[in-house]
Amino acid sequence: MRISSSMEMTEFCLEGRFLDFVIKDGYKLKGLLLATSEGQCYVKLAKHLRVAFDLGLPHGAWLQVVGTKKYDAKKDELTLKAERVMATSSDMGLKPKPEAAKKQTILFCQKSDCMKSGGKAVCQMLEKELSDRGLDNKVNIKGTGCMKNCKAGPNLVMPDKTRYSRIQARQVPAVIDKHLGRNMETEVPQFVKV
C-alpha cells in the first residue's frame, strides 16, 4: 500500500521478548519495547490496545505483534504500529519460563504538588493495606512523574485504569477493597474521580 511518493505502508508480524512499556506524561501508555532477533525495537500501540493493555505483563514474556509499518523516505524513518498483540510460547526454538501470577500495578504520582498534598501518607497507607491483605506480592505500587492534575493531588491510577484525585490516606482501604477484592460490599467514600 502506497501513501505518497516518500511514504510507504506495509503490514508486519514479529515476535520478541517484552522489555518494557513506553509511558508518556507519567501515566499514558504509548507503546512497547521488544527484544527481537534483529535487536531492540519500539512498537507504538494503536489506541484500542492502549486502553485495554495489561500493565502487569511480566518482563521477558514472548509476544507476537501484528500491525502496520510505515517508512518515511524523507526522514529515513520506520514506524511500527501494533494492531494486535498476543502472547506466544516460543521464538527461535526456545520456550519461555512458566509465568507467575501477573502482578497488577497501581500508579502513584510522586511529584512535589502531590506529595505536599498528603501523597507520602497515601503511599504509606497503600503499602500497609496491601501488606495487611496479603496483596503485596500481587500488586505493585509504581511511582510516576506528573499526571497533569497537580491542583487536585494526590493522584493515583488503579490497575483497572480508574483514576483518583484528591485522595487521602483514610480513603485508601475502601479504594483497595473496591478495586482489588475482599470486602466488596464496603461503600467507597465520595471523592473526586477523574
N, C-alpha and C positions, 0 to 999 in steps of 0.2 A: 504494500500500500504506500503510495507516494503522497506526501503532503504539499511540499513545494520543492523547488529545484535544490534548495540547500538542506532540506529536512526529509528524512525517510523513516517510516514507522513499520516495524515488523513485530511478530509475536515471538516470545521466548518461553523456555521451560528450563529451569535449572534446579539443581539440588545442592544443598550445602548445610553446614552446621550453623546454628544460630549463635551469634556472638553477643549482640546487644540490641537494645531499642535505640532509635534516634528520636529524642524528645525535644521539642522547641517550647520556648516560653515557660519552661519549668514543669509543664504538665501535658502539653499537646503531643500525642503520639503522631509521628510523621512517617517513620519507616523502620527498616531492619538492617543490621549489618550481618552479612553472612560470610563464612569462610567456604569457598568453593575450590574445585580442583585448579581453577585459574587464578586463585588468590582471593583477597578480601574484596567484597563489593557492597555497595549501598543500594537497597531496593526501596523505592518510595511506595507507600501503601495507598491504594485507592481509598476514597473517603468511606465507602461502605465497610471496608476492612478496619479502618482506624477505630471506629466506634465499637466494634464487636471483638476486637483482638484481646486475647487473654494475656494480661501483663505478668502472669505467673509462669510464663513459658521458661523452662529451665535452659540455662546456657549450655550449649553443646548439642541441643536437640537437632535431629536431622529434619530438614524441611524441604518440600518441593514447592517451588514458586512458579506460577504461570501468569503471564501478563504481556504487556507491550513494551518494546524498546524503541526509543526514538533517538535517531542520530542527527545531530545538527552539524553539518559540514562547515558552516561559517565559524562556529566556535570549537569545532573538533571535539564535541561533547556527546557522550552516550548517556541517556537517562533510562533507567529501568523502573517500570511502574507495575506493581503486583495487582492482579485482579482476583487471584485465588492463592491461598497458602495452605498447604496440607502437611501433616506430619508424615514422615516416611520412615521405614525401618532400615534402609541400607543405602549406602552410596560407596562406590569403589570396593564393593565386596565386604565392607565392614559392618558389623551390627552395633547399634548404639547401646549404651548402658541402659539397663531397665530404669524406667522413670520412677522417681519417688513421687509421692503425692505432690501435686502442684501447689506452690505457695501463692497465696493471694497477697496483694500489695496495697497498703494504704499510703497515699502520697500526702506529705505534710510540708507546708511552706516554712522554710527556715530563715526567711529574710527578716530584717530588723523590725519592720512595722508589725508583722505577725507575732514576732517574739515579744515585742513590747506590749502587745495587747493580751498577753497571757498564754502565748504559744508554748513556752517552756513547760508550764504546768499541764497543758493539754497533752503534750508529747509524753511527759512522765506518766500521766494518767492512762494514756493509750498503752504504754509498755506494761504498767501494773495490771490493767484489766485483761490484756491478752495473756499475761503470765498466770493470773488468777484463774482464768478459764481454760488453761492448758492449750491456748492457741498460739503461743509464741513460736512454735515450730511449724505452724501452718500459715501464719500471716506475717509479712514483713512490714516495717514502717520505713518508708523511704523519704528522706528529706529532699526537697526540691528547691529550685530558685523561685523567683517571684511568680505568683499565679495571676498577676494583673488585677488584683482586687484588694489592694493594700488597705484602703479605708474601712474595709469590712473584715479585717483579720481578727483572729487567726483563721486560716483557711486549710481545709483538708479535702481530699477526694478518696472516697471509699472504693473497694475493689470493683463494685458494680458501676462505677463512674458517677455516683451521686456525689455532688459537691456541697460542702457545708462551709458557711462563713459565719463569723462572729460566734464561733463555738467556744464554750467554756468547759473547763475541766470537769465540773459537776455533771455535764451533759454526756460525757464520753461513755459511761456504762450503758445508757439507753441506746446510743447510736450503735455501739458494738452489738448489743442484743438484737437490734433491728436488722443489721446487715450481715452478721456472722453467726446467727443462731442462738441457741439456748433461750430461754425466756422470751420467745417471740411475742407473747401476749403483752409484754411491758409496753406501756404507752410512751412514745418518744415525745419529749417536751417540744413545744413550738419554738423554732428559731429559724433564722433566715436560711433558706435552701436555694442555692443558685443553680 
